[in-house]
Amino acid sequence: MGKWIIVEASRNNKKTNTLDGVFFFFEQKIITTNFQGAENQAEYQLTNQDLKLTKGMDYTFHLHKSQDQLLIMTTKIQNTAFEFKLKKE
């Protein structure tokens, strides 16, 4: 729960700065994010380590927790691998 900010992102295993300023805000069963550019909301379901966005966005992220308290989310978008490292604000 709460607001998580991207501190590092990669596309196809190469660091990218195009996602600077991106956030994910989790509350109840609604997520608010600007990772597609404009701010959008979607419902989400969390099953094991998979975060599935529905009703607004159709993405599934696999979640990992790092030893330095970062949340790591991985996904594929149009056959491109993405990794987001997020820190709770």
Summary of the structure (lengths in Angstrom):
residues: 89
radius of gyration: 12.1
end to end distance: 10.8
largest distance: 33.0
contacts: 226
relative contact order: 0.25
helix: 0%
strand: 64%
